[in-house]
Amino acid sequence: MRARRPPGAGALLLLLGAACATPVPPGPVPLSVVPAQGASAAATPVEIAGVGFDASVKTDYGGSGSTVQAAFAARLLPWDGSPAIVLSSVAFTQRRTLTAVVPAGLAPGCYDLEVTDPAGRTGILPEGFEVTSSAASAVGFRLAAIPAQRAGVPFAVTLEAVDAAGRVVSGFAGSVSVADRSGTAAPATAGPFALGRAVAQVAVAVPRAANRLTVDDGAGRTGTSNDFDVGPGVPARIAFAGAVTASATACSPPVELELRDAGGAPAPAVSGVSVALQSGPPGALAFFSDAACSTPAAAIVIPAGATRGAFHLRGAAAGSASLRAVPDLLPSAETSVAIAP
């Protein structure tokens, strides 16, 4: 004898079965357009791929049989809210993709792509297609604002080719020359552009107040940046600021050490730089922090923001010796010293 189901068991099973069933796609979901861009001057054939691209089957139970409807539609939606642009020759392929043609003469810019299936359901691919402008429409270049920089340190410069209305000319793919008021900007060229834009790493070799970059493509199109200051560079080495003299009987004049950037210009310390002092042979020179040579010093510190530090020395005996300055994290500097009797 079969056991009886409790009341409501059938409804519960139906609900569980519905929960485990694969959900029906809500409609077409476009995922890509190939190619994803085209020139405004010419029509562009494209292929649209996605999921939920399904033909509609209509069944006539009165005896005429079933028919398959595959009448898809595709449109481009401008961002400014102007009327949508209908793509022509939309066709459903055996690969379950759509082929269509984007018409010529559209305004440059990015467009959302809308696909409508035979059942009237729609799906949108944001920024699915870009209409590029012709390079001939470019009238100049726009440079992003440049903040203050350091000499010898590369910085990013963003450039855009623009038309008379200030819109980016995505069809421009050339290069430009780069120059500045100091005459030391490098590299001398930037590009090629991609979709009307380029990013270049530029360095100015020397400090310069109110510097400015200028770009030129050689065809009469130019662009200039804002004025920006180029300050001293980052310390790259240390050097003796002058000749060093010593005596075996008297304290020397100040011996100055200077931090310099890669171009040889004075460079202020970002943070305090400790510099060890050494002589060769060891003990040939004694180092002091004061002009009376009464306070020994095995090292000096060049404080943050300063370019120089000083010390004094005295020779152990007449003759010659070598003097070496060894800074933290920077190459050392060495010089010869004649010790007077």
C-alpha angles and dihedrals in degrees: 000000000000117000114244120242116239116253113281095019093120093054090048092053091050091052092049091049091051091050092054096045120105109262116246111247110254092225142294118340111195112207107173145009122208114232095024094200141032140181119266091228097066141036114259124212110216140181119219120206130188145113130286093038095147131158116233118243115208117194123200108202089190091080108272092105130224129316129199117224117198101166103142125173130204131194139178115230116209117221093228093065095250118144118298119257115234116221114225132224094025108182135175112230133206088251088064091248131117129240120203143153125244108215123238125249099049121148113259115260144078121304133194113236119227122195122192120195127211090267091059095252117139138206130187132212108201113229089357097156135027125203109211125210126228119265088233090069092064114108100174148328134276121211123202116240113282118211125209114300141194124245114261094010115116118234132186120257118193116206132187129190107225138189128225091280093053094253120142111259100221093187094065110106104159133109134247138211117244126213138159139197093262093054091228103095112132141230096036095213138046129198161339093232121227117208088347095305137098137176119206131186106225130181129193111210101208137038112267132172117222094007120177136193122223125193128195132180094200092245098087096275114122141163137191134204130224119273112272133175122241109206130192115303131248115281110265102167144357128240141180108258094213147349117311121225128183141181133201091224108033139049113258127240114262113298107212127206119197132200112223135186127232090277094053096254121132110271124195118232114257088209132358113302118209114210121195117212121219135174132202121250091029112256095021089112131034120206129215137180096217136061092243092057090233100122113062117220126188091184142010132214124225102208125228111280094021126107099198143046129184141204139167132235144190130201123240092218139350115283136068134308140170123244122206129189113201113191125190112266094353134093115269126244127219135191137172121248127204109210113211118216 
